[in-house]
Amino acid sequence: MTQRVELATVMDRLAIDAVVTGYAVAVDDGDWAAYRALFTAAGRADYSSAGGIEGPVHEVAAWLEETMRLFPVRQHLIVNRRIDLETLDGSAGDRAEVKADFLNPMRLAGEDSDAGSTAPNFVAAGRYTFVLARTRDGWRLTGVTVHEKWRHLSA
């Protein structure tokens, strides 16, 4: 690999990492326009392992917007990101896959045993699979799949 190819690969990895971070921030902030903008036009998301839906990004974003009202306080922690870039003849290709673990503490609406508390009373965890494509506008998600491994609801 030449230094130019190595630098391009590092830049791709940073851009892909920014998309994954942007995903967490968009969901946590309820910024559904930003969420949709992270995907290609044909992008899909699958939340079925967590009791959600699977489908085109515009349908899933609408479902998330409604569902996340149940959790006015939420914070995704996405860690252990493994980025696999497609390689073509020694150069980075236009596809990537990221597997990353998540821990997602949330606060249910109306749960005010401690008036004004924002402490989480629901936690979900598992692993995401993010599939990305290089587009004219940069890296975009073509698919997101949630693989929920466990959840805990505090009394």
C-alpha positions in Angstrom: 0.0 0.0 0.0 1.2 3.5 -0.8 1.0 6.3 1.7 -1.7 7.9 -0.5 -3.9 4.7 -0.3 -3.2 4.4 3.4 -4.3 8.0 4.0 -7.4 7.5 1.9 -8.3 4.4 4.0 -7.8 6.4 7.2 -10.0 9.2 5.8 -12.7 6.6 4.9 -12.6 5.1 8.3 -13.0 8.5 10.0 -15.9 9.4 7.7 -17.6 6.0 8.4 -17.1 6.5 12.1 -18.7 10.0 11.8 -21.8 8.4 10.2 -22.2 5.9 13.1 -21.8 8.7 15.6 -24.3 10.8 13.7 -26.8 7.9 13.8 -26.6 7.8 17.6 -26.9 11.5 18.0 -29.8 11.7 15.6 -31.8 9.0 17.5 -30.9 10.4 20.9 -31.8 14.0 19.9 -34.9 13.0 18.0 -33.6 14.6 14.9 -35.4 12.5 12.3 -34.4 14.7 9.4 -30.8 14.1 10.3 -31.5 10.4 10.7 -33.0 10.1 7.2 -30.1 12.1 5.7 -27.6 9.5 7.0 -29.2 6.9 4.6 -29.2 6.4 0.9 -32.6 6.8 -0.8 -33.0 3.0 -0.8 -31.7 2.6 2.8 -33.4 0.2 5.2 -33.4 -0.4 8.9 -34.3 -3.4 10.9 -35.3 -3.1 14.6 -37.3 -6.4 14.7 -35.0 -8.0 17.2 -35.9 -5.3 19.7 -39.6 -5.6 19.0 -39.7 -2.9 16.3 -40.2 -2.8 12.6 -38.1 -3.4 9.5 -38.4 -1.4 6.3 -37.5 1.6 4.2 -35.8 4.4 6.2 -38.7 6.8 5.8 -41.1 4.3 7.3 -38.7 3.4 10.1 -37.9 7.0 10.9 -41.7 7.7 11.3 -42.0 4.7 13.6 -39.0 5.8 15.6 -40.3 9.3 15.9 -43.6 8.0 17.5 -42.0 5.2 19.6 -39.2 7.4 21.0 -41.8 9.7 22.6 -42.1 6.9 25.2 -38.4 7.6 26.1 -37.8 11.4 26.4 -34.4 10.7 27.9 -32.1 8.4 25.9 -28.4 8.0 25.2 -26.8 5.5 22.8 -23.3 4.5 23.6 -21.9 2.8 20.5 -18.5 1.1 21.2 -16.1 -1.6 19.9 -16.6 -0.5 16.3 -15.1 -2.9 13.8 -15.0 -1.3 10.4 -14.5 -3.7 7.4 -13.8 -1.7 4.2 -14.3 -3.4 0.8 -10.9 -3.8 -0.9 -10.5 -3.7 -4.6 -7.0 -4.4 -6.0 -5.4 -3.0 -2.9 -7.5 0.1 -2.8 -10.5 0.9 -0.7 -13.8 0.1 -2.4 -17.2 1.8 -2.1 -18.8 -0.5 0.5 -18.2 -1.0 4.2 -19.7 -2.9 7.1 -19.5 -1.9 10.7 -20.3 -4.1 13.6 -20.5 -2.2 16.9 -21.8 -3.0 20.4 -24.4 -0.6 22.0 -25.6 0.2 25.4 -28.7 2.3 25.4 -30.0 3.7 28.8 -33.4 5.4 28.5 -35.9 7.0 30.8 -39.6 6.1 30.3 -42.0 9.0 30.0 -44.2 9.4 33.1 -41.9 7.5 35.3 -41.4 10.1 38.0 -40.8 8.2 41.2 -38.1 10.8 41.8 -39.7 14.1 40.6 -37.7 15.5 37.8 -35.3 12.6 37.7 -33.6 11.8 34.4 -32.0 8.5 35.7 -32.5 5.7 33.3 -35.1 3.0 34.2 -34.8 1.0 30.9 -31.6 -0.3 29.4 -31.1 -2.2 26.1 -27.9 -3.6 24.8 -26.6 -5.6 21.8 -24.9 -5.1 18.5 -25.5 -3.1 15.4 -24.6 -4.0 11.9 -24.2 -0.9 9.7 -23.8 -1.3 6.0 -22.6 1.7 4.1 -21.9 2.8 0.5 -19.8 5.6 -0.8 -22.0 8.1 -2.6 -21.5 11.5 -4.2 -22.4 13.0 -0.9 -20.0 10.9 1.1 -20.6 7.7 3.0 -24.3 6.8 3.6 -26.1 4.0 5.3 -27.7 1.4 3.1 -28.8 -0.7 6.0 -28.9 -0.8 9.8 -29.8 -4.0 11.7 -30.2 -4.0 15.5 -29.3 -7.3 17.2 -30.6 -6.8 20.8 -29.0 -9.1 23.2 -30.6 -8.1 26.5 -32.7 -5.5 28.2 -33.5 -4.5 31.7 -36.4 -2.5 33.2 -36.0 -1.1 36.6 -38.9 -1.2 39.0 
